[in-house]
């Protein structure tokens, strides 16, 4: 499928300023901001837009802990705040609800020593979680503001943390709105079902799996787990792979719940309220799997844990089970920016579990090299940093 009137340069046609390889959440934001900057864009995906990990269920926007504040935490804090306005503008432009809500988060404290730690973080948040006249809290409380069933009082023996910075978004609503906005732009040509086999930034040419080629000004590689094979060829021959795929499984339950309720998190289990009486449950993290898109007993175990954690979900029917692969860069943090030796090749990938909260801000930074500007990123986020990590000698087994 191809949409849009301009930009895609397939087999010798007009060349786009920017070729964006991958139509997940990061690629969609990059295409949106590139178009807004007046660039002609070709957005190419091997399947359909947002059909990979970006088409999941959870949508949790979780801040880092407020302690030991650094540039990475500050970057994420600012990104989480910026997403409010980005979501609002996108809804106004497209008329599509993206399901954004700053509903906060509850973290049960089952044991007394956890409360002591949480109270220290409460003080940290007073300084770290402030933006102008806005103050967000990491509050330690005795009882859930939503009642004993949200979550089960049995896991709140030492109270709870009530985090007012956390939010949630509908992954499918957000990606749908981004797709509609791009489809309406004459500057963006969307090409689906066209896998990119290789990218040559020096010749400014991309080869598709079907033998076609696309020429470009700059190429942004943001194809999720498919990014790593495309980027690995620009590492030294003896370097480690730049990233890996981690499987995740999640579920959507139907329950009579208020969509304003805070998210709940405990011991790797998330319960995220959404509109329409839906609660998303997630998620597993699997480094080994047989089938990337199938669900199994690991998800059933997760659902059972969620039902115990939140009694109001005990009888809630499962309306969807989901599985997919998330991109984890070699040094875990996102991998963004131009290659040091191939400046027309730009990475925008590796978001792993934090993609939806950071994708818009990372996409803006990924576009800066096109205009001759240095990205403003935490040091561990840069493409150059990940290349260095991949080139380090591996420890013997």
N, C-alpha and C positions, 0 to 999 in steps of 0.2 A: 504494500500500500504506500502511495506517495501523495502527500498533500502540500499545498502552498504553491505560489506562483513563481518564486525566485530562488536563487542561490544554489541548489544542488548541482554539482558539476559531475555528472555521471558519464564516464567514457567520453571525455573531451568537451562536455558542455560547460556552461558558465561556472566559474570557480567560486565557492563561498569564502568569505573571510575566515570563518571558523567552521571546522568540521567537529561535531560533537559525537563521539562514539559511545553510545549507551544512553538509553532513555529512562533510566531510573530517576529517583528523586534529585540526585545531584545534577545529572544531565539536564533535567527539565528546568531547574533553577538557572543553570548556566545558560541555557538557550534563551530563557526569558530575559535575563539581564543583558545578554549580548544583543538581542533585538532592541531592547530599550536604549542601548548605547549606539544604535545605528549600524550595527554589523549585519551582514548577510550570513545566514546560518544554515547548515545542513545537519539535521539531527537524525542519526542513523542507529537503528537497533536491530539486532539479529532476530528478535521475536516481535513482540508488540511493546509499546511504551509501558513502563511500570509493571511489566509482567513478572519480574523477578522478586527479590526481597522487598522492593518498594511497594509491592502490592499486598503486603501482609495485613495484620489485624490490630496489632497492639497500640501503636501511636503514643507511647509514653514519652514525655519530654522531661527527663530527670536531670536535675542539676548535680554537679559534683558536690562533695562535702565542703562546707565552708571553712574547714581548717587548712592550714599550710597553703595559703593562697599563693598562686603563681600565675604566670602569663596564660597557661593553658586554661585554668579555671576562669580567669577573667574573660578570655575569648569566648568561652562557652556561655558565661553569664550574659554578656552583651548580645550574643546570638539568640539566646532564649527570649530576651526582651524584644529584640528586633523582629522576631517572628510574629509577635502580636500585630504589628502594623503591616507586615508583609501579607499575613493571612487576611486581614481586613481589606486591604487594597485588592487582593485577588478575588475575594468574594464580591466586592463592589463591581469589579470589571466583568466578571463572568456570570454572576448570579448563582454560582454553585457554592453550597455550604461546604466548608472544609473541616468542620467539626472541631475548631480550635476552642479550648476553654482552659483558663488558668484555675483549675479546680483544686490544686494543692495535693499533698500526699500525706498519708499516715504510715508511720513505721512503728509497729508494735515493739515494745521493750519487755521481753519475757523475764529478764533477770535483772537484779539490782545493779550489777556492775555496768550494764549497758546504759542505765539511766545516768550514772556518773559521767560516762563518756559523752552522752548526748547533751548533758548540761554544759560541758566544756564547749561543744560545738555551738550551742545556743549563743554563747558570748561571741564566738567567732563570726557568726552570721550578722551580728549588729554592725560590724565593720565591713565585712566582705559583700554582703547581699544588700547593698545600698546603691541606688542610681538616682542622683538628684534628690528630689523630695520623696522618692519611693523607697520604702524599707520593706524587705521581705524577711520572714521569720523562720527560724528553725526552733520552734517552740516545744518545750517539754511539758506535757499535760498529763493529767491523771486518768481522764476518761475520754473516749472517742466523742467528738461533737456530733457524730452520726448515730450514736447509740451503741449498745454492747454487741449488736450483731454485725457491726461494720467497723473493725473486725471482731472476731470472737473474743470476749473478755478473758478467756482462758490464756491468751497469749499476751495479755497486757498487764501482767502482774506488777511490773515496775513502771507502768504508764505507756505513753506513746510519744513519738515525735510528730508534730504537725508542721509540715513544711509548706509554706504558702507560695513558694516560687515555682514548684512543679506544675506542669500543665499536660494537656493531651491534645491530640489532633487525629482526625480520621485519615489514615494513610491513603485510602482510596479516594476520599473526597478531595484531599489536597492534590494528589496527582491528577485527578480528573479535571480540576480547575486549571492546573498548569497546562494540561494538554489542550483544553478548549482555548485558552488564551493564545497559545502558540499556533494552533490551527487557524486562528483568525488573522494571523500576521502574514503579510505578503513577503516579509523578510525571512521567514522560516520555512524551509522545505523539510517535511518529515518523511523519512524513508524507513518503513518497517519490513521485517522479514529479510533483512540484508546484513548478514554477519560480516564484520570486517576481519579479514584474514591477517593483514599486516599493514603497518604504517611506516612510511619512509619520510621522516621530517626534513631531510636534506633535499630530496627531490620534490617534497610537498605533494606526496601522492599516497593514497590509501588503496589497497587491493581488497575487493570483496571476495567472499567465498565462491561466488558464481562467475568470477573472472572479470567483472566490471571494475573500473577504477574511478576514484574521486580525487581530484586535485583540490588543494586548500591553501589558505594563508597560514593558519595555525590549526593544530589538532589537539582537542582536549579528550583525553582517554578517561572515561567515566562509566565503564561497562560492568561495574560490580565485580564479581569474581572473574569475569572475562577480561578485566583490565590487566591482570597480572601476566598472562601469557604474552599480551601485546607489548608490555613494558619490560619484561625480563630480558628481551634481546638487546636492550640498551644498558644492561649491566655488564661488568666484566665476565669473561667466560666461566671463571671459577666461583662466581658469586652465588649466594643462596637465592632462592625465589623471593621476589619482592612481597609476596603475600600468599594467603591461603583462603580456602572456603571453609566456613563454619556453618553447619546446618542448625537451623532453629525450627522449633515447632510451636504452634500457638492454637488457641481455640476461641470461638465466639459463643457465648451463652446468652440465652434470652431470659430475662428476669424483670420483675416489677420493681425497678430501682430508679432513683432520681439521678439524672445525668450530671447534676451539680455535685454529687458526692466526690470526696477526694479519692485519688488512687490509693491503693494499698500495696505495700511491698514488704515482704519478709522472706529471708533465706532463699532468694532466687525466684520467688513466685510473685508475679504482678497480677493485680486485678484492676482493670481500667474501665470505668464506666464510660459509655458512649450514648449518643442519642438513640431513641427508639427502644429503650429498655434492653440494650445490649451491654454486655460486659466482656471485654477481651481478656483472656488468660494467657500469660506467657512467662517466660519462653525458655526452651531448652538451648543448650550450647554444646554441640556435638562435633568433635574433631574427626570422628570416624562414623561412616554411615554406608549403607548399601544403596538405598534409593534416595536421591536428594529431595524429591517432592512428595514422598509418601509419609504418612504419620504412622506411629507405632505405639508400643506400650509406654514409651517414655512420656508421650503426651498424655496418655491416660493417667499415669502417675501424677503428672503436674495438675491435671484437672481435679483429681482426688484431693491433693494438697490444698488447692484453692477452695474447694467446698468445705474443708475443715477450717480453713482460715477465715472464711466468710460464710457463716451459717445461712444467710439469706440466699446463697447460691446452691444450697444442698440439693435441691430438686430442680434446678434450672436446666432445661434441655440444651444440649449442644446443637447449635444450628450450623456450625461450620468448623472443620478442622483444617489447619493449614501447615505447610512445611516449605522451607526454601533455604537457599544458601546466601550467607552474608559475607562480604569481603573484609577480611582482617589483614591489614598490612603487617609487614614483618616486625615493626616496632609498635604494633597495636594501634597507635594513634592514626588519624587520617593522613593521607599522602597527597600533598597538593603543591602545585607549582611547576615551573619549567625545568626541563632537564638541563643540568649545567653545561653540557656539551652539545645539546640539540635544542636550542631555545624555542623552536617552533613546536616542540612536543611538550604538552602540559598534562600533568597527572591531576586527577580529581577523583579519588577513590579511597577505599579502606575505612569507611565510616563505621563498619561493624555494627555496634549496638546504638550508636549515637547519631546516625545519619540524619534523621528527621529534625533533630534540634539544631544541627549545625550546617545542613546542606546549603541553605541560602547564603550564609556568611562565607562559607568555603568557596562557593561558586563565584561570589564577587571577587575574592582574592585570586582565584584561578584565572580570571580575565585580565588582571592587572598587567601581566607580562606582554599582552597583546598591545597595550598602549605604552609600553616602555617603562612600566612602573614595577617596583618590587612589591611582592605580596607582603602584607603585614600579618604574620602568622607566628604562633609559638614555635620555637626552634625545632621541636620534635615532630611538627606537622609537615615539614618541607620535603619535597621530593629528594633534594640533595641529602638530607639526613637519612632517609630510608635507603638510599643507594649506598651510603657509607656503612650503615648497619649490615646490609646484605653482603658487603665486601669484606667484613671482618672474618678472620679465620674461625672456623667452627671448633667448638670444644670436642675433643675425642669422646666417643661414647663410653 
